[in-house]
Amino acid sequence: MIALLRHSSYIAARSLRHSWKRSALLAIVLGVSLGLPVALTTLLAQASTDMRARAAVSPLLLGARGSEADLVFGTLFFAAQPARGLAMRDLARVEAESLATAIPIAVGATARKTPVVGTTIDYFAATAQTARGRMFATIGECVVGANAARALGGVTPGDRFFTDPASLSDLAGVFPLELTATGVLAPTQSPDDDAIFVDLRTMWTIRGLGHRHDEPAQSATPGAVIGTVATASGDHKIAGEALPIARAAAEGVASDFHFHGSTDDFPIDGAIVRPVDAKAQAILLGRFTGTDERLQLMRPDLFTERVLERIFGVGRVLGAVAGAIALLVALVATSTFALSIRLRADELALMRRLGASRGRVAVFIAAEAMALVCAGLAIATAIAACTPLAAPFVLRAASGGL
Amino acid sequence: MEPPTRTSTKPASAPITPVLAATELVFKRSSGFTLSTPAFALNAGESLAVRGPSGSGKSTLLALLSGELLPWSGRVFAAGSEITAESESARRAYRATRCGQVFQTFELVGSLDVLANVLLPLRLHSSLTLNAAAAAHARELLARVGLADKEHRAIQALSHGERQRVAIARALVTQPRIVLADEPTGNLDPALKRAIAELLLHEARSAGAALVVATHDESILPLFDSTLSIGDLATGNLNTGGGAPR
């Protein structure tokens, strides 16, 4: 028996090596067709874990009434700015009576195509994040997610870069603001890794709501002052349109940035709401159910489960399709192998003429088939083993940063 | 029934039991083809050329002698047993262990190198053992047929003459008592035919094996001890006088 195994292994190995291109192709086709359904299942599981973890960051989300998807993907995944936002004063509705704390989120800006997220320092306390360097403190400072730091060319604390202009063709639009990185966040395997975080005031400045300029009276630019108003406290110069607006957040000038108007009216895109307890959550949810309500307070976890249910529904269909393809590929591979055996009919007939039994010839063929199947299984196993490692990159590439 | 015996062409003091013997054999195919051959016997080291035109049944006769086919009538005695009375398994064992075969188209395995082709028969039956001694014997055979330096060559890299030499070495690797060769020079250049035939005869004689060669090549017939002529549906004509056919 041992001799038969040795001989069959030898004959199989020589035959497979002799036609190595065919052998490799068959093994790869088998391996990929068997490994893909496993990889798909793993990716879906990883995606659902990531989405649930993200939803868990925010028990409730406050935003303008409208699409829940816009609100969740905009404020939790920084994918796109929701069509409608809310004002800072709206946060008071959830923070009143100390029922919850609200962390505002403003999105929509980018720096070298990396999303810039405006929030408060509380965001990092809520998501338990630490940074190499320090967190942002003033206008123009930012902390960069781990992946974003790499994508921006290896950003380290102290590096500076500009935000992207809102529109290159809009000369009258918002100009880029120079940001200074003060820290790089530790990796979290979440959308935070791919974002740049700034203070809300910085985001408003990016949107053109705040700015810094020279003292009009001291400006040498012609037309910088278009008039003077005499008041009890003295004369005040009226700045003209020609007064240069500085966009660089040079060191020591952050305090020169100022905003015209009340920050209570300034826009945000949503807010992470953390109720103090379940009762507070129930009370808050009940306050935003009116038909004429312009805001919505929703549970991201429930939304995520609905999305996942849909994704897994599609995943099951894809899995069935992948399974059917695997079966089809296995049949094609088997047919190809059978054809290759038929092409070697003379060789097998020779073995019979030289005294080999049908059984022995069958063992030789089976050994060859087993070797191919084992190689295919090894490839499938490698795919399955590598999928969890590659999942973060695959999912990020597949979701466009979601 | 005892196997037929015949006296050697050389004087001998006592009858010798032949290694290969057949009574009159008849074999028919459904197509109407009928092969009929006279009785004959071969002792160890003797050779027989089976001559006849294409389609006359030379290969069929070799298949009867190897036990691949069974005759309609007649008996074949080979290497001490009546193979026509044995089971398929026993006949297969006979082919694997006691009967070496050489084919017109060499029938070598392309995925195996020269030495592996020679050793192939030892992998095909459980009663044979492939060990260091067998490998040494195979190498010795390759040296005898002039391929000592080509044992690891791919078959595709060999000339036709070299391939047939490999086939001869393979036929002898199990140290058979009978060697059957079907048109061993049929695919060779005229210049090579005689050399290969002489090599086959020499090696079979050296190994003490009875050799039966089917051929329609008249030029090599004088090399054999005896000749059996078979023709279309004709009764064979056996010349046991050695040398040229009658």
HADDOCK unambig.tbl for C-alpha pairs under 7 A between the chains (distance, minus, plus):
assign (segid A and resid 7 and name CA) (segid B and resid 123 and name CA) 5.85 0.50 0.50
assign (segid A and resid 14 and name CA) (segid B and resid 111 and name CA) 5.81 0.50 0.50
assign (segid A and resid 14 and name CA) (segid B and resid 112 and name CA) 6.45 0.50 0.50
assign (segid A and resid 15 and name CA) (segid B and resid 111 and name CA) 5.25 0.50 0.50
assign (segid A and resid 18 and name CA) (segid B and resid 111 and name CA) 5.19 0.50 0.50
assign (segid A and resid 347 and name CA) (segid B and resid 109 and name CA) 6.13 0.50 0.50
assign (segid A and resid 350 and name CA) (segid B and resid 107 and name CA) 6.75 0.50 0.50
assign (segid A and resid 351 and name CA) (segid B and resid 124 and name CA) 6.92 0.50 0.50
assign (segid A and resid 354 and name CA) (segid B and resid 95 and name CA) 5.96 0.50 0.50
assign (segid A and resid 354 and name CA) (segid B and resid 96 and name CA) 5.45 0.50 0.50
assign (segid A and resid 354 and name CA) (segid B and resid 121 and name CA) 6.52 0.50 0.50
assign (segid A and resid 355 and name CA) (segid B and resid 92 and name CA) 4.63 0.50 0.50
assign (segid A and resid 355 and name CA) (segid B and resid 93 and name CA) 6.03 0.50 0.50
assign (segid A and resid 355 and name CA) (segid B and resid 95 and name CA) 5.18 0.50 0.50
assign (segid A and resid 355 and name CA) (segid B and resid 96 and name CA) 4.29 0.50 0.50
assign (segid A and resid 355 and name CA) (segid B and resid 124 and name CA) 6.51 0.50 0.50
assign (segid A and resid 355 and name CA) (segid B and resid 125 and name CA) 6.66 0.50 0.50
assign (segid A and resid 356 and name CA) (segid B and resid 124 and name CA) 4.79 0.50 0.50
assign (segid A and resid 356 and name CA) (segid B and resid 125 and name CA) 5.78 0.50 0.50
